[in-house]
Amino acid sequence: MKNLLTIIFAILIQSAFAQADFNFYYGIDLINIGKNSIAWNARDASSIGLKVRFPYKEIYLGGTVSFTKYNLSRPDHKYKMEMSKYELSISRSFQVKKKLDLLVELHPYARYFNTDLFSASLKVDECNFGLGLYTGLNYVITKKLKIGLGYSIDRDIFASAMSSSEITDNDRFIKMTVHSLLLNMTIPIIYRNRK
Amino acid sequence: MKRLINILILILISMGCIKTGTEERSERHKDQFLKLAEFDCVGIQSEHYLFAEIDNIDYCSNTNDTILNQIHLAHSFTTTGPSTGSSTVVEGSSYVSVWFALHRDYALDIRLKYLAFSTDPYPDTTTLLQIAAETFVENKIWPMSGTNINQRAISCFYEYSDNRHGFNNYHLVSSEFGEQDGKYLTMDKVSITKEDDFITYDVELTFNADLHIDPDRNGSTNLWGEVRNGEMKAQFKIPK
């Protein structure tokens, strides 16, 4: 499923539009997984990602693929975890100064947990769905390069249901709220030979 | 510039897609038990019971019409081939151990889940009665079996059948897959009644353990759950 989504995403951004903004970012993340029956914590999280935005009238439509690493820990035990996230985004840019603009973006997403964790007190389901908000400033260095700094908050709304009548305690599913500080680099591409 | 973007996209794809479809399907079966383990605790409701907190979540088992005091002599051995019928037993691999718990009888068509105990291996000529006499000794403190325990011990495990269609595979997390520091099973009270055909052990015990994932079967190692404040009151009838 992840392979398919990634390939579809890559094909889409390669072929669909005559103009696109490619944005590569590195994020420092703060993950809150809520309260559980023991003191689970998620720490030392960071992510890399690729955002693509296509101009459509006054707004941008696009998508994001990102990968996150973090340490999931309980007292005296620490586990290295990985997850990936696939977003659809709608955003709008506002010019603040001549070379400075503000981008505001809303993105529903699917979060896949790539690393298994087996626990009596925490259930890491395969996929969570949520909604996120990003806001950031971009500074134009050249016509082909912008750099920026932004903040995003993502909140998992529900975990995908597993087909079992055994699940009675939904509080044990991992549900994340992720705050991220994003350093990004945007490369606007115009395919001049297309009509 | 487009070439650079293509390279960056390929890097992202290669980092994200690290499992094949077959691997993902096999893992779905593999971790079914571990994800779905639930504890339906209704408190102590019968004379014979097992209670414990697993990661601060209550687990309990009470004897009734179907959940019974169970004690089994388990015979384990390795064969030279996959079939027990046509293969021979590898010399020196045969041993017995005793399992005891409160659970339903085994069946192919029901999902079982229970917390249980097992003794260390004994020579395969040892009887259930002999092992029981050595195991159920009042005030004896047994170390919990673990990778860092070198003396004779008792292991605590949680077992669950996945009840897949046409199968009923059993999976377990156990104390013996990880380290046990300061974890014990204490035989607080043992009463022995001898009858013509049976010896009956009335046992009250307390225990603590850390249950770990089996690294050989699951390809993952982590502490699954901390078993605390465990107590068990059971009656085991052993034929003479």
Interface residues (C-beta under 8 A of the other chain):
Chain A: M1 K2 N3 T6 I7 A10 I13 Q14 F22 F24 S37 I38 I48 G49 L50 V65 F67 R74 H77 Y79 S84 N114 D116 L117 F118 S119 A120 S121 K123 V124 D125 K144 M162 S164 E166 I167 T168 D169 I187 I189
Chain B: M1 K2 I5 N6 L8 I9 L12 I13 M15 G16 C17 I18 K19 G21 E24 E27 D31 L34 K35 L36 A37 E38 F39 D40 I54 D55 N56 I57 Y158 V173 L211 I213 N218 S220 N222 L223 W224 G225 E226
